[in-house]
Amino acid sequence: MDGQDRVVTIIGRNLWETGNDAGGEMSPPPPPPPPRVVICVGDVHGYISKLESLWANLQSALPPDAFATALVVFLGDYCDRGPSPREVIDFLLALPSRHPAQRHAFLCGNHDLAFAAFVGALPPPPDGTPFSSTWGEYIQNEENEGWYRGPGHEGMHCQGRRWGGIMKEKRNPKRGSSYMGSIYDARPTFESYGAVPEEHKKFLRELVWIHEEENVPIDTNEGQIICKLIAVHAGLERSIDLNEQFRILRTKDTKISKVAMLSGRQDVWNIPKDLAGKQTIVVSGHHGKLHIDGLRFVIDEGGGYADRPIAAIVFPSKELIRSTEGTSSQNRSRYHQE
C-alpha cells in the first residue's frame, strides 16, 4: 500500500479502498453525480413578465447546481397575443451569456414560422422551390383571412401572408375573443417592434423544428428509466411514416404549406404508433392545455391567454413549475402517474 486511494473492482462492483500503512479500511465510493436536469418550457406568446416570473420560480425550485447546468428546451411560440414579443426574444437571446453552463434549445412554433416568413427570415426550401408554391393548398382562405398583399408578398410563404393579414371575421369563436389583426393574432407583435433587428431575424432563422436528446432520465412508479426525448412544437403525426416526419423536421422543409408537426391538433395529439411501447418521451406545447399520458407530455397551460400561467416541466422529477405573475396559480406541483 502506498497511502494513495485507488479503485478496486471486485466482481463487477467498485469499492473504494483507502490504503495506509496501518491497514486499509473500506469506505463506500463517492455518490454518482445526479442526472442532468431537463426543463421544457411551454408557449410564451409575448408575455415577458410571465417568462421572468417562471424563470425566477424555476431558479428557486431547483438546487443551484441543477439549475445552473440544466438543458432548457423552449417549446416555441414566442410571439403574438401577448404585449412584449420583442422583449421575450431579447430575454431568450441573453440566456447563453447569463447561464453559460446551461444548454438551450429553441424550437420553432407555428407562430414563429409565420413571423419568420413575413420578415424574410424563413430559410428557403432545401430543393429551391419558390415560396409561392405554398399558396395553392389554402388559397380558398385568402379572402376571408385577408392575406397580406403588400410589398414582397409575391415571394412570401403562405403562412407569412396569413400572419400579416387582417381577418374579415373579427370574432374568434374558438378562443371566445376578437382576432388581434390576423388569424395569428399578430397585431401585438407588430406593435412591439419598429423594425425587426437583424439579431432577431437570425434567432427566427435558426430556430430548430425538432430537438432530440438521448439518455434523459424520468421518474416512474416502477423507478427511474432512461429515455430518448423528442421535443416538437405540436407533436408527431400518429399515422404518417416517422422517418419522413423526421426528414421534414430535421431539414426544415419550408416548401410545405402547413407543417402538421408544428400546427396540427388531434392528428399530433398521441405518440406515433412506431414509438408506442418504446422508451421515448414526446413533449410539445401548442395545444393550450396540460396533458400527460405515459411518456406523452403537452405543456401549454398559458395558451396565450392573459390570465393563465406559462408552465414548464422538469425531468426526471416531472415537477411542474408555473409563472405566478398576474395569475392565481400555485407555482409548482408534481405529476404522479396513476
Contacts in CASP RR format, 6 or more apart in sequence:
PFRMAT RR
TARGET T0000
AUTHOR 0000-0000-0000
METHOD contacts of the structure
MODEL  1
MDGQDRVVTIIGRNLWETGNDAGGEMSPPPPPPPPRVVICVGDVHGYISK
LESLWANLQSALPPDAFATALVVFLGDYCDRGPSPREVIDFLLALPSRHP
AQRHAFLCGNHDLAFAAFVGALPPPPDGTPFSSTWGEYIQNEENEGWYRG
PGHEGMHCQGRRWGGIMKEKRNPKRGSSYMGSIYDARPTFESYGAVPEEH
KKFLRELVWIHEEENVPIDTNEGQIICKLIAVHAGLERSIDLNEQFRILR
TKDTKISKVAMLSGRQDVWNIPKDLAGKQTIVVSGHHGKLHIDGLRFVID
EGGGYADRPIAAIVFPSKELIRSTEGTSSQNRSRYHQE
1 19 0 8 1.000
1 20 0 8 1.000
1 21 0 8 1.000
1 23 0 8 1.000
1 24 0 8 1.000
2 19 0 8 1.000
3 19 0 8 1.000
3 20 0 8 1.000
3 21 0 8 1.000
4 19 0 8 1.000
5 16 0 8 1.000
5 17 0 8 1.000
5 18 0 8 1.000
5 19 0 8 1.000
6 17 0 8 1.000
6 19 0 8 1.000
7 14 0 8 1.000
7 15 0 8 1.000
7 16 0 8 1.000
7 17 0 8 1.000
7 29 0 8 1.000
8 14 0 8 1.000
8 15 0 8 1.000
8 16 0 8 1.000
8 17 0 8 1.000
9 15 0 8 1.000
14 29 0 8 1.000
15 26 0 8 1.000
15 28 0 8 1.000
15 29 0 8 1.000
16 26 0 8 1.000
16 27 0 8 1.000
16 28 0 8 1.000
16 29 0 8 1.000
16 30 0 8 1.000
17 24 0 8 1.000
17 26 0 8 1.000
18 24 0 8 1.000
18 25 0 8 1.000
18 26 0 8 1.000
18 27 0 8 1.000
19 25 0 8 1.000
34 66 0 8 1.000
35 217 0 8 1.000
35 224 0 8 1.000
35 316 0 8 1.000
36 69 0 8 1.000
36 70 0 8 1.000
36 71 0 8 1.000
37 62 0 8 1.000
37 66 0 8 1.000
37 67 0 8 1.000
37 69 0 8 1.000
37 70 0 8 1.000
37 71 0 8 1.000
37 314 0 8 1.000
37 315 0 8 1.000
37 316 0 8 1.000
38 70 0 8 1.000
38 71 0 8 1.000
38 72 0 8 1.000
38 73 0 8 1.000
38 213 0 8 1.000
38 216 0 8 1.000
38 229 0 8 1.000
38 314 0 8 1.000
38 315 0 8 1.000
38 316 0 8 1.000
39 58 0 8 1.000
39 70 0 8 1.000
39 71 0 8 1.000
39 72 0 8 1.000
39 73 0 8 1.000
39 312 0 8 1.000
39 313 0 8 1.000
39 314 0 8 1.000
39 315 0 8 1.000
40 73 0 8 1.000
40 75 0 8 1.000
40 231 0 8 1.000
40 283 0 8 1.000
40 297 0 8 1.000
40 299 0 8 1.000
40 312 0 8 1.000
40 313 0 8 1.000
40 315 0 8 1.000
41 54 0 8 1.000
41 72 0 8 1.000
41 73 0 8 1.000
41 74 0 8 1.000
41 75 0 8 1.000
41 299 0 8 1.000
41 310 0 8 1.000
41 311 0 8 1.000
41 312 0 8 1.000
42 74 0 8 1.000
42 75 0 8 1.000
42 76 0 8 1.000
42 77 0 8 1.000
42 285 0 8 1.000
42 299 0 8 1.000
42 300 0 8 1.000
42 301 0 8 1.000
42 302 0 8 1.000
42 310 0 8 1.000
42 311 0 8 1.000
42 312 0 8 1.000
43 75 0 8 1.000
43 76 0 8 1.000
43 77 0 8 1.000
43 285 0 8 1.000
43 286 0 8 1.000
43 288 0 8 1.000
43 300 0 8 1.000
43 302 0 8 1.000
43 303 0 8 1.000
43 304 0 8 1.000
43 310 0 8 1.000
44 50 0 8 1.000
44 51 0 8 1.000
44 74 0 8 1.000
44 76 0 8 1.000
44 77 0 8 1.000
44 78 0 8 1.000
44 88 0 8 1.000
44 310 0 8 1.000
45 77 0 8 1.000
45 78 0 8 1.000
45 79 0 8 1.000
45 80 0 8 1.000
45 81 0 8 1.000
45 82 0 8 1.000
45 111 0 8 1.000
45 302 0 8 1.000
45 303 0 8 1.000
45 304 0 8 1.000
46 78 0 8 1.000
46 79 0 8 1.000
46 80 0 8 1.000
46 81 0 8 1.000
46 82 0 8 1.000
46 83 0 8 1.000
46 84 0 8 1.000
46 85 0 8 1.000
46 87 0 8 1.000
46 88 0 8 1.000
46 188 0 8 1.000
46 189 0 8 1.000
46 192 0 8 1.000
46 304 0 8 1.000
47 82 0 8 1.000
47 83 0 8 1.000
47 84 0 8 1.000
47 88 0 8 1.000
47 304 0 8 1.000
47 306 0 8 1.000
47 310 0 8 1.000
47 323 0 8 1.000
48 84 0 8 1.000
48 87 0 8 1.000
48 88 0 8 1.000
48 91 0 8 1.000
49 84 0 8 1.000
49 325 0 8 1.000
49 326 0 8 1.000
50 309 0 8 1.000
50 310 0 8 1.000
50 323 0 8 1.000
50 325 0 8 1.000
50 326 0 8 1.000
50 327 0 8 1.000
51 88 0 8 1.000
51 91 0 8 1.000
51 310 0 8 1.000
51 323 0 8 1.000
52 91 0 8 1.000
52 325 0 8 1.000
53 310 0 8 1.000
53 323 0 8 1.000
53 324 0 8 1.000
53 325 0 8 1.000
53 326 0 8 1.000
54 309 0 8 1.000
54 310 0 8 1.000
54 311 0 8 1.000
54 312 0 8 1.000
54 321 0 8 1.000
54 322 0 8 1.000
54 323 0 8 1.000
57 321 0 8 1.000
57 322 0 8 1.000
57 323 0 8 1.000
57 324 0 8 1.000
57 331 0 8 1.000
57 332 0 8 1.000
58 67 0 8 1.000
58 312 0 8 1.000
58 314 0 8 1.000
58 321 0 8 1.000
59 67 0 8 1.000
61 314 0 8 1.000
61 319 0 8 1.000
61 321 0 8 1.000
61 331 0 8 1.000
61 332 0 8 1.000
62 70 0 8 1.000
62 314 0 8 1.000
68 99 0 8 1.000
68 101 0 8 1.000
68 102 0 8 1.000
69 101 0 8 1.000
69 102 0 8 1.000
70 102 0 8 1.000
70 103 0 8 1.000
71 102 0 8 1.000
71 103 0 8 1.000
71 104 0 8 1.000
71 105 0 8 1.000
71 213 0 8 1.000
72 95 0 8 1.000
72 102 0 8 1.000
72 103 0 8 1.000
72 104 0 8 1.000
72 105 0 8 1.000
73 104 0 8 1.000
73 105 0 8 1.000
73 107 0 8 1.000
73 211 0 8 1.000
73 213 0 8 1.000
73 231 0 8 1.000
73 283 0 8 1.000
74 92 0 8 1.000
74 104 0 8 1.000
74 105 0 8 1.000
74 106 0 8 1.000
74 107 0 8 1.000
75 107 0 8 1.000
75 109 0 8 1.000
75 231 0 8 1.000
75 233 0 8 1.000
75 283 0 8 1.000
75 284 0 8 1.000
75 285 0 8 1.000
75 286 0 8 1.000
75 299 0 8 1.000
75 300 0 8 1.000
76 106 0 8 1.000
76 107 0 8 1.000
76 108 0 8 1.000
76 109 0 8 1.000
76 111 0 8 1.000
76 112 0 8 1.000
76 207 0 8 1.000
76 233 0 8 1.000
76 285 0 8 1.000
76 286 0 8 1.000
77 109 0 8 1.000
77 110 0 8 1.000
77 111 0 8 1.000
77 112 0 8 1.000
77 233 0 8 1.000
77 285 0 8 1.000
77 286 0 8 1.000
78 85 0 8 1.000
78 88 0 8 1.000
78 89 0 8 1.000
78 92 0 8 1.000
78 111 0 8 1.000
78 112 0 8 1.000
79 85 0 8 1.000
79 88 0 8 1.000
79 89 0 8 1.000
79 111 0 8 1.000
79 112 0 8 1.000
79 115 0 8 1.000
79 186 0 8 1.000
79 189 0 8 1.000
80 111 0 8 1.000
80 115 0 8 1.000
80 180 0 8 1.000
80 184 0 8 1.000
80 185 0 8 1.000
80 186 0 8 1.000
80 188 0 8 1.000
80 189 0 8 1.000
81 180 0 8 1.000
81 185 0 8 1.000
81 188 0 8 1.000
81 303 0 8 1.000
81 304 0 8 1.000
81 305 0 8 1.000
82 188 0 8 1.000
82 304 0 8 1.000
82 306 0 8 1.000
83 188 0 8 1.000
83 191 0 8 1.000
83 192 0 8 1.000
84 188 0 8 1.000
84 192 0 8 1.000
85 188 0 8 1.000
85 189 0 8 1.000
85 192 0 8 1.000
85 193 0 8 1.000
86 192 0 8 1.000
86 193 0 8 1.000
86 200 0 8 1.000
87 192 0 8 1.000
89 200 0 8 1.000
89 203 0 8 1.000
92 104 0 8 1.000
92 106 0 8 1.000
92 203 0 8 1.000
93 199 0 8 1.000
93 200 0 8 1.000
93 203 0 8 1.000
95 102 0 8 1.000
95 104 0 8 1.000
96 102 0 8 1.000
96 104 0 8 1.000
105 208 0 8 1.000
105 211 0 8 1.000
105 231 0 8 1.000
106 203 0 8 1.000
106 206 0 8 1.000
106 207 0 8 1.000
106 208 0 8 1.000
107 207 0 8 1.000
107 208 0 8 1.000
107 209 0 8 1.000
107 210 0 8 1.000
107 211 0 8 1.000
107 231 0 8 1.000
107 232 0 8 1.000
107 233 0 8 1.000
108 116 0 8 1.000
108 207 0 8 1.000
108 208 0 8 1.000
108 209 0 8 1.000
108 233 0 8 1.000
108 252 0 8 1.000
108 262 0 8 1.000
109 207 0 8 1.000
109 233 0 8 1.000
109 234 0 8 1.000
109 262 0 8 1.000
109 286 0 8 1.000
110 159 0 8 1.000
110 233 0 8 1.000
110 234 0 8 1.000
110 259 0 8 1.000
110 262 0 8 1.000
110 263 0 8 1.000
110 286 0 8 1.000
111 163 0 8 1.000
111 184 0 8 1.000
111 186 0 8 1.000
112 204 0 8 1.000
112 207 0 8 1.000
113 122 0 8 1.000
113 159 0 8 1.000
113 259 0 8 1.000
113 262 0 8 1.000
114 157 0 8 1.000
114 159 0 8 1.000
114 160 0 8 1.000
114 162 0 8 1.000
114 163 0 8 1.000
114 184 0 8 1.000
114 186 0 8 1.000
115 160 0 8 1.000
115 163 0 8 1.000
115 184 0 8 1.000
115 186 0 8 1.000
115 189 0 8 1.000
115 204 0 8 1.000
116 122 0 8 1.000
116 201 0 8 1.000
116 204 0 8 1.000
116 205 0 8 1.000
116 207 0 8 1.000
117 131 0 8 1.000
117 156 0 8 1.000
117 157 0 8 1.000
117 159 0 8 1.000
117 160 0 8 1.000
117 161 0 8 1.000
117 163 0 8 1.000
118 148 0 8 1.000
118 156 0 8 1.000
118 160 0 8 1.000
118 161 0 8 1.000
118 163 0 8 1.000
118 164 0 8 1.000
118 186 0 8 1.000
119 196 0 8 1.000
119 201 0 8 1.000
119 204 0 8 1.000
120 156 0 8 1.000
120 201 0 8 1.000
121 196 0 8 1.000
121 201 0 8 1.000
121 202 0 8 1.000
121 204 0 8 1.000
121 205 0 8 1.000
122 131 0 8 1.000
122 157 0 8 1.000
122 160 0 8 1.000
122 204 0 8 1.000
122 205 0 8 1.000
122 254 0 8 1.000
123 205 0 8 1.000
123 252 0 8 1.000
123 254 0 8 1.000
124 131 0 8 1.000
124 254 0 8 1.000
125 131 0 8 1.000
125 253 0 8 1.000
125 254 0 8 1.000
125 255 0 8 1.000
126 251 0 8 1.000
126 252 0 8 1.000
126 253 0 8 1.000
126 255 0 8 1.000
127 255 0 8 1.000
128 255 0 8 1.000
129 255 0 8 1.000
130 155 0 8 1.000
131 155 0 8 1.000
131 156 0 8 1.000
131 157 0 8 1.000
131 158 0 8 1.000
131 254 0 8 1.000
132 154 0 8 1.000
132 155 0 8 1.000
132 156 0 8 1.000
133 255 0 8 1.000
134 157 0 8 1.000
134 158 0 8 1.000
134 159 0 8 1.000
134 254 0 8 1.000
134 255 0 8 1.000
134 256 0 8 1.000
134 257 0 8 1.000
135 142 0 8 1.000
135 158 0 8 1.000
135 161 0 8 1.000
135 257 0 8 1.000
136 158 0 8 1.000
136 257 0 8 1.000
137 158 0 8 1.000
137 257 0 8 1.000
137 258 0 8 1.000
138 158 0 8 1.000
138 162 0 8 1.000
138 257 0 8 1.000
138 258 0 8 1.000
141 147 0 8 1.000
141 162 0 8 1.000
142 161 0 8 1.000
143 168 0 8 1.000
144 167 0 8 1.000
144 168 0 8 1.000
144 169 0 8 1.000
145 162 0 8 1.000
145 165 0 8 1.000
145 167 0 8 1.000
145 168 0 8 1.000
145 182 0 8 1.000
145 183 0 8 1.000
146 165 0 8 1.000
146 166 0 8 1.000
146 167 0 8 1.000
146 168 0 8 1.000
146 182 0 8 1.000
147 153 0 8 1.000
147 158 0 8 1.000
147 161 0 8 1.000
147 162 0 8 1.000
147 164 0 8 1.000
147 165 0 8 1.000
148 156 0 8 1.000
148 160 0 8 1.000
148 161 0 8 1.000
148 162 0 8 1.000
148 163 0 8 1.000
148 164 0 8 1.000
148 165 0 8 1.000
149 161 0 8 1.000
153 161 0 8 1.000
157 254 0 8 1.000
158 257 0 8 1.000
158 258 0 8 1.000
159 257 0 8 1.000
159 258 0 8 1.000
162 182 0 8 1.000
162 183 0 8 1.000
162 184 0 8 1.000
163 182 0 8 1.000
163 183 0 8 1.000
163 184 0 8 1.000
163 186 0 8 1.000
164 182 0 8 1.000
164 184 0 8 1.000
164 186 0 8 1.000
165 181 0 8 1.000
165 182 0 8 1.000
165 183 0 8 1.000
165 186 0 8 1.000
166 181 0 8 1.000
166 182 0 8 1.000
167 179 0 8 1.000
167 181 0 8 1.000
167 182 0 8 1.000
167 183 0 8 1.000
169 179 0 8 1.000
170 178 0 8 1.000
170 179 0 8 1.000
171 177 0 8 1.000
171 178 0 8 1.000
171 179 0 8 1.000
172 178 0 8 1.000
172 179 0 8 1.000
172 185 0 8 1.000
175 305 0 8 1.000
179 185 0 8 1.000
180 186 0 8 1.000
180 187 0 8 1.000
180 188 0 8 1.000
181 187 0 8 1.000
208 252 0 8 1.000
209 232 0 8 1.000
209 233 0 8 1.000
209 248 0 8 1.000
209 249 0 8 1.000
209 250 0 8 1.000
209 252 0 8 1.000
209 259 0 8 1.000
209 261 0 8 1.000
209 262 0 8 1.000
210 230 0 8 1.000
210 231 0 8 1.000
210 232 0 8 1.000
210 246 0 8 1.000
210 249 0 8 1.000
210 250 0 8 1.000
210 261 0 8 1.000
211 229 0 8 1.000
211 230 0 8 1.000
211 231 0 8 1.000
211 232 0 8 1.000
212 228 0 8 1.000
212 229 0 8 1.000
212 230 0 8 1.000
212 231 0 8 1.000
213 228 0 8 1.000
213 229 0 8 1.000
213 231 0 8 1.000
214 228 0 8 1.000
215 226 0 8 1.000
215 228 0 8 1.000
216 226 0 8 1.000
216 227 0 8 1.000
216 228 0 8 1.000
216 229 0 8 1.000
216 281 0 8 1.000
216 315 0 8 1.000
216 316 0 8 1.000
217 224 0 8 1.000
217 225 0 8 1.000
217 226 0 8 1.000
217 227 0 8 1.000
217 315 0 8 1.000
217 316 0 8 1.000
218 224 0 8 1.000
218 225 0 8 1.000
218 227 0 8 1.000
218 281 0 8 1.000
218 295 0 8 1.000
218 315 0 8 1.000
218 316 0 8 1.000
218 318 0 8 1.000
219 316 0 8 1.000
219 317 0 8 1.000
219 318 0 8 1.000
220 337 0 8 1.000
221 337 0 8 1.000
224 316 0 8 1.000
225 279 0 8 1.000
226 279 0 8 1.000
227 279 0 8 1.000
227 280 0 8 1.000
227 281 0 8 1.000
227 295 0 8 1.000
228 279 0 8 1.000
228 280 0 8 1.000
228 281 0 8 1.000
229 280 0 8 1.000
229 281 0 8 1.000
229 283 0 8 1.000
229 315 0 8 1.000
230 236 0 8 1.000
230 280 0 8 1.000
230 281 0 8 1.000
230 282 0 8 1.000
230 283 0 8 1.000
231 282 0 8 1.000
231 283 0 8 1.000
231 284 0 8 1.000
232 249 0 8 1.000
232 261 0 8 1.000
232 262 0 8 1.000
232 282 0 8 1.000
232 284 0 8 1.000
233 261 0 8 1.000
233 262 0 8 1.000
233 284 0 8 1.000
233 285 0 8 1.000
233 286 0 8 1.000
234 260 0 8 1.000
234 261 0 8 1.000
234 262 0 8 1.000
234 263 0 8 1.000
234 264 0 8 1.000
234 265 0 8 1.000
234 268 0 8 1.000
234 284 0 8 1.000
234 285 0 8 1.000
234 286 0 8 1.000
234 287 0 8 1.000
235 261 0 8 1.000
235 264 0 8 1.000
235 268 0 8 1.000
235 269 0 8 1.000
235 282 0 8 1.000
235 284 0 8 1.000
235 286 0 8 1.000
236 242 0 8 1.000
236 245 0 8 1.000
236 261 0 8 1.000
236 268 0 8 1.000
236 271 0 8 1.000
236 272 0 8 1.000
236 275 0 8 1.000
236 282 0 8 1.000
237 245 0 8 1.000
237 260 0 8 1.000
237 261 0 8 1.000
237 267 0 8 1.000
237 268 0 8 1.000
237 272 0 8 1.000
238 267 0 8 1.000
238 268 0 8 1.000
238 269 0 8 1.000
238 270 0 8 1.000
238 271 0 8 1.000
238 272 0 8 1.000
238 273 0 8 1.000
239 267 0 8 1.000
239 272 0 8 1.000
239 273 0 8 1.000
240 260 0 8 1.000
240 272 0 8 1.000
242 272 0 8 1.000
242 274 0 8 1.000
242 275 0 8 1.000
245 261 0 8 1.000
245 272 0 8 1.000
247 253 0 8 1.000
248 256 0 8 1.000
248 259 0 8 1.000
248 261 0 8 1.000
249 261 0 8 1.000
253 259 0 8 1.000
260 267 0 8 1.000
260 268 0 8 1.000
261 268 0 8 1.000
262 286 0 8 1.000
263 286 0 8 1.000
264 286 0 8 1.000
265 287 0 8 1.000
268 284 0 8 1.000
269 287 0 8 1.000
269 291 0 8 1.000
269 298 0 8 1.000
270 293 0 8 1.000
270 296 0 8 1.000
271 280 0 8 1.000
271 282 0 8 1.000
271 295 0 8 1.000
271 296 0 8 1.000
272 282 0 8 1.000
275 282 0 8 1.000
279 295 0 8 1.000
280 295 0 8 1.000
281 295 0 8 1.000
281 297 0 8 1.000
281 315 0 8 1.000
282 295 0 8 1.000
282 296 0 8 1.000
282 297 0 8 1.000
283 297 0 8 1.000
283 298 0 8 1.000
283 299 0 8 1.000
283 313 0 8 1.000
284 297 0 8 1.000
284 298 0 8 1.000
284 299 0 8 1.000
284 300 0 8 1.000
285 298 0 8 1.000
285 299 0 8 1.000
285 300 0 8 1.000
286 298 0 8 1.000
286 300 0 8 1.000
287 298 0 8 1.000
287 300 0 8 1.000
288 298 0 8 1.000
288 300 0 8 1.000
288 301 0 8 1.000
288 302 0 8 1.000
288 303 0 8 1.000
288 304 0 8 1.000
289 298 0 8 1.000
289 300 0 8 1.000
289 301 0 8 1.000
289 303 0 8 1.000
290 298 0 8 1.000
290 299 0 8 1.000
290 300 0 8 1.000
290 301 0 8 1.000
290 311 0 8 1.000
290 320 0 8 1.000
291 297 0 8 1.000
291 298 0 8 1.000
292 298 0 8 1.000
292 318 0 8 1.000
292 335 0 8 1.000
294 337 0 8 1.000
297 313 0 8 1.000
299 311 0 8 1.000
299 312 0 8 1.000
299 313 0 8 1.000
299 320 0 8 1.000
300 311 0 8 1.000
301 308 0 8 1.000
301 309 0 8 1.000
301 310 0 8 1.000
301 311 0 8 1.000
301 322 0 8 1.000
301 329 0 8 1.000
302 308 0 8 1.000
302 309 0 8 1.000
302 310 0 8 1.000
302 311 0 8 1.000
307 326 0 8 1.000
307 327 0 8 1.000
308 327 0 8 1.000
308 329 0 8 1.000
309 322 0 8 1.000
309 323 0 8 1.000
309 324 0 8 1.000
309 327 0 8 1.000
309 329 0 8 1.000
310 322 0 8 1.000
310 323 0 8 1.000
311 320 0 8 1.000
311 321 0 8 1.000
311 322 0 8 1.000
311 323 0 8 1.000
312 320 0 8 1.000
312 321 0 8 1.000
312 322 0 8 1.000
313 319 0 8 1.000
313 320 0 8 1.000
313 321 0 8 1.000
313 335 0 8 1.000
314 320 0 8 1.000
314 321 0 8 1.000
317 334 0 8 1.000
318 334 0 8 1.000
318 335 0 8 1.000
319 332 0 8 1.000
319 333 0 8 1.000
319 334 0 8 1.000
319 335 0 8 1.000
320 332 0 8 1.000
320 333 0 8 1.000
320 334 0 8 1.000
320 335 0 8 1.000
321 331 0 8 1.000
321 332 0 8 1.000
322 329 0 8 1.000
322 330 0 8 1.000
322 331 0 8 1.000
322 332 0 8 1.000
323 329 0 8 1.000
323 331 0 8 1.000
324 330 0 8 1.000
324 331 0 8 1.000
END
